[in-house]
Amino acid sequence: MSDAMTTTPPAEAPSAASYTLWQLVGYMLGLGTWGFGGPVALVGYMYRDLVERRRWISESDYKEGMAIAQLMPGPLAAQLAIYLGFVHHRLLGATLVGLAFVLPSFFMVIAIGMAYVSYGGIGWMQSVFYGVGAAVIGIIAMSAYKLTTKNIGKDKLLWAIFVVSAAITVATQSEELWLFVGAGVLVWLWRVPPAWLQRNGANAVASPLVAMFALDAVDPAKLAKIATYFTYAGSFVFGSGLAIVPFLYSGVVKEYGWLTDRQFVDAVAVAMITPGPVVITTGFIGFLVQGFWGAAVAALATFLPCYLLTVIPAPYFKKHGKRPAIVAFVDGVTAAAIGAIAGAVLVIGQRSITDGITAALAIATAVVLWRFKKIPEPVIVAVAAVIGLVVHPLVAPV
C-alpha cells in the first residue's frame, strides 16, 4: 500500500459559506480581468486565493472541482470556477461565477478584434507576447510548485502518477483523459479495493458598438455552422486551452477556411496575451468570421457544454464525494492533473522561451514571486509587456 500522507493538511474551510455569493462573483470578475497565464496559472490562482488565503473553499472541494474539470470535456479553468461557484451557492452560484469569469476576456477579445479588422493585423502583439509569454512561464512554474507541495506530499503512489503524467504531457504536448481516469481508478483500487476485488482478485477496467451589433450583415447559415462546430469543440475536446488549439486549427483553417494561417496564429496570440481562459480565442475567431454575433455564438457554443457538464454531475460529487473510494479516486486524478500542469510548463516554455532574454525573464519572474509573495501578478505581467515592447523590436530579425 502507499505511504500515508505525513504532511499536515491545511485546515478545511467551514461547511457553511464564510463569504457571500457576490464576494465570489467579484473575485472571479477580477480574476477574469487580470488572470494571465492560461488554465495552468488560473487554477493555481484559485487554489492560492480561495483555499490558502481566504479559506472560502475547502481542500476537498477544490480537489473535487479539479477532478470534474479534468474528467469532463471543455476548458479546465472555467469548469473549476463554475464548480467552485456551485459548492456553496449551487446553480445560481455556478451560473453567475461562470459568467463573471468568462465575460471580461470575451469583451477584451471583441475590442482587440475590432482593432484587428480596422487596422489590418496586430504586429505589436508579437512584442507584447515576447515579454508576457516569458513572464507567464515563471508564474505557471510557481503555481505548479505550490500545487505539488500541497497535494502530493510524500505519497509514493501519487508521486509516481505525477511523474508519469508530467512525462506524457511533455511527450504528447496534450492532456490525455485516459491518464486522469486511469490514475483515479488506480489509487481507488490501491487504497480502498472493493470487496469483490478482494474476494476474486479480478482486474479492474476504467470507463467515462451600434454597428457591431447590426444583424443585416449576418449570414444565418454561417452562424449556424459556427454554433454547431464550436458546440462540438466544447463538448468533445478534453484538456486545457492548449489541447483545443490543434483541433480548432483543423476546423477553422483546414475544413471551413474561415481564417488564414496568419489569422489563426494571431487569434491564439490574442488568447495568450489577454487574461482569463485561453479558450476565449473562439470568441476572437467568431468575430473575424461574423462580427460581434459570430463572437457571441462561438463563445456561448464553446462554454455552454462545459457549464452543463460541470453542474450536472456536481450534486453527485457533493453527495458522495466523502466516501473513501471517491476520495481515493479524486486523489489519483488530482495527482495526474498536477503532473500534467508541471509538464505543461515545459510544453508552453518551448514556445515562449526563444532566447536568453526570455529565459532570464522567466527565471526572474519565478524568483520575484518566490521572494516577494505580495507582489500581484498583474504588475509583473505589465512590466513584462513593457519590456517586450522595448526589447523585441531590437532583437527581432528584420
C-alpha positions as CSV (number, residue, x, y, z in Angstrom):
1,M,0.0,0.0,0.0
2,S,1.1,3.6,-0.5
3,D,2.6,5.6,2.3
4,A,0.2,7.7,4.4
5,M,0.4,11.4,3.9
6,T,2.7,12.7,6.6
7,T,2.4,16.4,5.8
8,T,-0.2,18.3,7.8
9,P,-3.1,19.1,5.5
10,P,-4.4,22.6,5.5
11,A,-7.4,23.2,7.7
12,E,-10.7,22.7,5.9
13,A,-13.0,25.6,5.3
14,P,-16.2,25.5,7.2
15,S,-19.1,23.7,5.7
16,A,-21.2,26.8,5.7
17,A,-20.1,29.5,3.4
18,S,-17.9,32.1,5.1
19,Y,-18.4,34.5,2.1
20,T,-21.3,35.8,0.1
21,L,-22.0,34.9,-3.5
22,W,-21.3,38.4,-4.6
23,Q,-17.9,38.3,-3.0
24,L,-17.0,35.2,-5.0
25,V,-18.5,36.7,-8.2
26,G,-16.4,39.8,-7.6
27,Y,-13.3,37.7,-7.2
28,M,-13.9,35.8,-10.4
29,L,-14.7,39.0,-12.2
30,G,-11.3,40.3,-11.1
31,L,-9.5,37.0,-12.0
32,G,-11.1,37.1,-15.4
33,T,-9.8,40.6,-15.8
34,W,-6.2,40.3,-14.6
35,G,-5.6,36.5,-14.5
36,F,-2.9,36.0,-17.1
37,G,-1.2,32.7,-17.9
38,G,-3.9,30.4,-19.2
39,P,-5.5,27.5,-17.4
40,V,-2.5,26.2,-15.6
41,A,-1.9,29.6,-13.9
42,L,-5.6,30.3,-13.3
43,V,-6.2,27.1,-11.4
44,G,-3.1,27.9,-9.3
45,Y,-4.5,31.4,-8.6
46,M,-7.8,29.9,-7.4
47,Y,-6.1,27.5,-5.1
48,R,-3.8,30.2,-3.6
49,D,-6.6,32.8,-3.2
50,L,-9.7,30.7,-2.3
51,V,-8.2,27.7,-0.4
52,E,-5.0,29.0,1.1
53,R,-5.5,32.8,1.7
54,R,-9.2,33.4,2.1
55,R,-10.2,29.9,3.1
56,W,-13.6,30.2,1.3
57,I,-13.2,26.8,-0.3
58,S,-12.0,23.6,1.4
59,E,-9.2,21.5,0.1
60,S,-11.6,18.6,-0.6
61,D,-14.0,20.8,-2.6
62,Y,-11.1,22.2,-4.6
63,K,-9.9,18.6,-5.4
64,E,-13.4,17.6,-6.4
65,G,-13.6,20.5,-8.7
66,M,-10.3,19.7,-10.3
67,A,-11.4,16.1,-10.8
68,I,-14.6,17.1,-12.6
69,A,-12.7,19.7,-14.7
70,Q,-10.2,17.1,-15.8
71,L,-12.7,14.3,-16.5
72,M,-15.2,16.4,-18.4
73,P,-14.6,18.0,-21.8
74,G,-14.1,21.7,-22.0
75,P,-11.8,24.5,-20.7
76,L,-10.2,23.5,-17.4
77,A,-10.1,26.8,-15.5
78,A,-13.7,27.8,-16.5
79,Q,-15.0,24.4,-15.3
80,L,-13.2,24.7,-12.0
81,A,-14.6,28.2,-11.5
82,I,-18.1,27.0,-12.2
83,Y,-17.8,24.1,-9.8
84,L,-16.4,26.4,-7.0
85,G,-19.4,28.6,-7.6
86,F,-21.6,25.6,-7.1
87,V,-20.0,24.5,-3.8
88,H,-22.0,26.8,-1.5
89,H,-24.4,28.6,-3.9
90,R,-25.5,25.8,-6.2
91,L,-26.9,26.5,-9.6
92,L,-27.2,30.3,-9.2
93,G,-23.6,30.5,-7.9
94,A,-22.3,28.3,-10.8
95,T,-24.0,30.4,-13.4
96,L,-23.0,33.9,-12.0
97,V,-19.4,32.8,-11.3
98,G,-19.0,31.3,-14.8
99,L,-20.3,34.4,-16.4
100,A,-18.1,36.7,-14.2
101,F,-15.0,34.6,-15.1
102,V,-15.6,34.5,-18.9
103,L,-17.1,37.9,-19.8
104,P,-14.1,40.1,-19.1
105,S,-11.9,38.3,-21.6
106,F,-14.8,38.0,-24.0
107,F,-15.1,41.8,-24.2
108,M,-11.4,42.2,-24.4
109,V,-11.1,39.9,-27.5
110,I,-14.0,41.8,-29.0
111,A,-12.2,45.1,-28.6
112,I,-9.0,43.6,-30.0
113,G,-10.9,42.0,-32.8
114,M,-12.3,45.4,-33.8
115,A,-8.8,46.9,-33.8
116,Y,-7.5,43.9,-35.8
117,V,-10.2,44.3,-38.5
118,S,-9.9,48.1,-38.6
119,Y,-6.1,48.3,-38.8
120,G,-5.2,45.1,-40.7
121,G,-3.3,43.0,-38.1
122,I,-1.8,43.5,-34.7
123,G,2.0,43.3,-35.1
124,W,2.6,44.9,-31.7
125,M,1.2,41.7,-30.2
126,Q,4.4,39.9,-31.0
127,S,6.4,42.3,-28.9
128,V,3.9,42.2,-26.0
129,F,3.8,38.4,-26.1
130,Y,7.6,38.2,-26.3
131,G,7.8,39.6,-22.7
132,V,4.5,38.4,-21.3
133,G,4.9,34.9,-22.6
134,A,8.2,34.5,-20.8
135,A,6.9,36.0,-17.5
136,V,3.9,33.7,-17.7
137,I,6.2,30.7,-17.6
138,G,7.7,31.9,-14.3
139,I,4.1,32.4,-12.9
140,I,3.0,28.9,-14.1
141,A,6.1,27.3,-12.7
142,M,5.4,28.8,-9.2
143,S,1.8,27.7,-9.4
144,A,2.8,24.2,-10.3
145,Y,5.3,24.1,-7.4
146,K,2.7,25.2,-4.9
147,L,0.1,22.7,-6.1
148,T,2.6,19.9,-6.0
149,T,3.9,20.6,-2.5
150,K,0.3,21.0,-1.1
151,N,-1.4,18.0,-2.7
152,I,1.3,15.3,-3.4
153,G,3.1,15.3,-0.1
154,K,5.2,12.2,0.5
155,D,2.8,9.6,-1.0
156,K,4.9,7.5,-3.3
157,L,2.0,6.3,-5.5
158,L,0.8,9.9,-6.1
159,W,4.4,10.9,-6.9
160,A,4.7,8.1,-9.4
161,I,1.4,9.2,-11.0
162,F,2.7,12.8,-11.0
163,V,5.9,11.9,-12.8
164,V,4.2,9.7,-15.4
165,S,1.6,12.4,-16.1
166,A,4.2,15.1,-16.5
167,A,6.3,13.0,-18.8
168,I,3.3,12.0,-21.0
169,T,2.2,15.6,-21.2
170,V,5.6,16.7,-22.4
171,A,5.9,13.8,-24.9
172,T,2.4,14.2,-26.4
173,Q,2.1,18.0,-25.8
174,S,-1.5,17.4,-24.7
175,E,-3.6,16.2,-21.8
176,E,-4.9,12.7,-22.0
177,L,-8.3,11.8,-20.5
178,W,-7.4,8.1,-20.1
179,L,-4.5,9.1,-17.9
180,F,-6.7,11.0,-15.4
181,V,-9.3,8.3,-15.3
182,G,-6.7,5.6,-15.0
183,A,-4.9,7.4,-12.2
184,G,-8.1,7.8,-10.3
185,V,-9.0,4.1,-10.7
186,L,-5.5,3.0,-9.7
187,V,-5.5,5.0,-6.4
188,W,-9.0,3.8,-5.7
189,L,-8.2,0.2,-6.2
190,W,-4.9,0.5,-4.3
191,R,-6.2,2.3,-1.2
192,V,-9.8,1.2,-1.0
193,P,-10.2,-2.1,-3.0
194,P,-13.8,-3.1,-3.4
195,A,-14.9,-6.3,-1.7
196,W,-15.4,-8.2,-5.0
197,L,-11.9,-7.4,-5.9
198,Q,-10.5,-8.7,-2.6
199,R,-12.6,-11.9,-3.0
200,N,-11.9,-12.6,-6.6
201,G,-8.7,-10.8,-7.5
202,A,-10.3,-9.7,-10.7
203,N,-8.8,-6.9,-12.9
204,A,-10.5,-3.5,-12.9
205,V,-11.4,-1.8,-16.2
206,A,-11.9,2.0,-16.4
207,S,-14.8,3.5,-18.4
208,P,-16.3,7.9,-18.7
209,L,-21.0,49.3,-30.7
210,V,-24.1,50.1,-32.6
211,A,-22.7,48.8,-35.9
212,M,-21.1,46.0,-34.1
213,F,-24.5,44.7,-33.1
214,A,-26.0,45.1,-36.5
215,L,-27.8,42.0,-37.9
216,D,-28.1,43.0,-41.6
217,A,-24.6,41.7,-42.4
218,V,-25.1,38.4,-40.5
219,D,-25.2,35.2,-42.5
220,P,-27.7,32.9,-40.6
221,A,-26.3,29.8,-42.3
222,K,-22.7,30.6,-41.3
223,L,-23.8,31.4,-37.7
224,A,-25.5,28.0,-37.6
225,K,-22.2,26.4,-38.7
226,I,-20.3,28.4,-36.1
227,A,-22.7,27.3,-33.4
228,T,-22.5,23.6,-34.5
229,Y,-18.8,23.5,-34.8
230,F,-17.9,25.2,-31.5
231,T,-20.5,23.2,-29.6
232,Y,-18.7,20.1,-30.9
233,A,-15.4,21.6,-29.9
234,G,-16.6,22.4,-26.4
235,S,-18.3,19.0,-25.9
236,F,-15.6,16.6,-27.1
237,V,-12.2,18.2,-26.7
238,F,-10.6,17.3,-23.3
239,G,-7.8,19.2,-21.6
240,S,-6.8,22.8,-21.4
241,G,-6.8,25.5,-24.0
242,L,-3.6,24.0,-25.3
243,A,-5.4,20.9,-26.2
244,I,-8.1,22.6,-28.2
245,V,-5.8,24.7,-30.4
246,P,-4.8,21.9,-32.9
247,F,-8.5,20.9,-33.0
248,L,-9.6,24.4,-33.9
249,Y,-6.9,24.8,-36.5
250,S,-8.1,21.7,-38.4
251,G,-11.6,23.1,-38.4
252,V,-11.5,26.9,-38.9
253,V,-8.5,26.8,-41.2
254,K,-8.4,23.5,-43.0
255,E,-12.0,22.4,-43.1
256,Y,-14.0,25.6,-43.3
257,G,-11.4,28.0,-44.5
258,W,-12.7,30.8,-42.2
259,L,-9.3,32.0,-41.3
260,T,-5.8,32.0,-42.9
261,D,-2.8,30.5,-41.1
262,R,-1.7,34.0,-40.1
263,Q,-5.1,35.0,-38.7
264,F,-5.3,31.8,-36.7
265,V,-1.8,32.4,-35.2
266,D,-2.9,35.9,-34.3
267,A,-6.1,34.5,-32.7
268,V,-4.1,32.2,-30.5
269,A,-1.8,35.1,-29.6
270,V,-4.8,37.2,-28.6
271,A,-5.9,34.5,-26.2
272,M,-2.4,34.2,-24.7
273,I,-1.9,38.0,-24.0
274,T,-5.4,38.5,-22.6
275,P,-6.4,37.4,-19.1
276,G,-9.0,34.7,-18.5
277,P,-9.4,31.3,-20.2
278,V,-7.3,30.6,-23.3
279,V,-10.3,29.1,-25.0
280,I,-11.8,32.6,-25.3
281,T,-9.8,32.6,-28.6
282,T,-13.1,31.1,-30.0
283,G,-14.7,34.5,-29.4
284,F,-12.0,36.2,-31.4
285,I,-12.3,33.6,-34.2
286,G,-16.1,34.1,-34.3
287,F,-15.6,37.9,-34.5
288,L,-13.3,37.6,-37.5
289,V,-15.8,35.3,-39.2
290,Q,-19.2,37.0,-38.4
291,G,-18.5,40.1,-36.3
292,F,-20.0,40.5,-32.8
293,W,-22.7,38.0,-33.3
294,G,-20.2,35.4,-34.6
295,A,-18.1,36.0,-31.5
296,A,-21.1,35.7,-29.1
297,V,-22.3,32.5,-30.8
298,A,-18.8,30.9,-30.8
299,A,-18.1,31.8,-27.2
300,L,-21.6,30.6,-26.0
301,A,-21.3,27.4,-28.0
302,T,-17.9,26.7,-26.5
303,F,-18.7,27.3,-22.9
304,L,-22.3,26.1,-22.6
305,P,-21.3,22.4,-22.8
306,C,-18.6,22.7,-20.1
307,Y,-21.1,24.6,-17.9
308,L,-23.7,21.8,-18.2
309,L,-21.1,19.0,-17.9
310,T,-19.9,20.7,-14.6
311,V,-23.2,21.5,-12.9
312,I,-25.0,18.2,-13.8
313,P,-22.5,15.9,-12.0
314,A,-21.7,18.4,-9.3
315,P,-24.6,17.4,-6.9
316,Y,-23.4,13.8,-7.0
317,F,-19.9,14.8,-6.2
318,K,-21.2,16.8,-3.3
319,K,-23.3,14.0,-2.0
320,H,-20.9,11.1,-2.4
321,G,-17.5,12.9,-2.5
322,K,-16.6,12.0,1.1
323,R,-16.7,8.2,0.5
324,P,-13.3,6.6,0.8
325,A,-13.4,5.2,-2.7
326,I,-14.3,8.6,-4.2
327,V,-11.6,10.3,-2.1
328,A,-9.0,7.9,-3.4
329,F,-10.2,8.3,-7.0
330,V,-10.1,12.1,-6.7
331,D,-6.6,12.0,-5.2
332,G,-5.4,9.9,-8.2
333,V,-7.0,12.3,-10.7
334,T,-5.5,15.3,-8.8
335,A,-2.0,13.8,-8.9
336,A,-2.3,13.2,-12.6
337,A,-3.7,16.7,-13.2
338,I,-0.8,18.4,-11.2
339,G,1.7,16.3,-13.2
340,A,0.1,17.5,-16.4
341,I,0.3,21.0,-15.2
342,A,4.0,20.6,-14.4
343,G,4.5,19.0,-17.9
344,A,2.6,21.9,-19.4
345,V,5.3,24.3,-18.0
346,L,7.8,22.7,-20.3
347,V,5.4,22.5,-23.3
348,I,4.5,26.2,-23.1
349,G,8.1,27.1,-22.3
350,Q,9.2,25.6,-25.6
351,R,7.0,28.2,-27.4
352,S,7.6,31.2,-25.2
353,I,11.3,31.0,-24.3
354,T,13.1,31.6,-27.5
355,D,16.4,33.2,-26.4
356,G,18.5,34.2,-23.5
357,I,16.4,37.3,-22.7
358,T,13.1,35.4,-22.4
359,A,14.8,32.7,-20.4
360,A,16.2,35.3,-18.0
361,L,12.7,37.0,-17.8
362,A,11.0,33.7,-16.9
363,I,13.6,32.9,-14.2
364,A,13.4,36.4,-12.8
365,T,9.6,36.2,-12.6
366,A,9.8,32.9,-10.6
367,V,12.4,34.4,-8.3
368,V,10.4,37.6,-7.7
369,L,7.3,35.6,-6.9
370,W,9.3,33.3,-4.5
371,R,11.0,36.2,-2.6
372,F,8.2,38.8,-2.7
373,K,4.9,36.9,-2.3
374,K,2.8,40.0,-2.0
375,I,3.6,41.4,-5.5
376,P,0.5,40.9,-7.6
377,E,0.9,39.1,-10.9
378,P,-0.8,41.8,-13.0
379,V,2.1,44.1,-12.0
380,I,4.7,41.5,-13.2
381,V,2.7,41.0,-16.4
382,A,2.5,44.7,-17.1
383,V,6.3,45.1,-16.6
384,A,7.0,42.1,-18.8
385,A,4.7,43.7,-21.5
386,V,6.7,46.9,-21.4
387,I,10.0,45.0,-21.6
388,G,8.7,43.1,-24.6
389,L,7.6,46.3,-26.4
390,V,11.1,47.8,-25.8
391,V,13.3,44.8,-26.3
392,H,11.6,42.8,-29.0
393,P,12.0,45.3,-31.9
394,L,15.7,45.4,-31.1
395,V,16.3,41.6,-31.2
396,A,13.7,40.6,-33.8
397,P,15.0,39.7,-37.2
398,V,14.3,42.4,-39.8
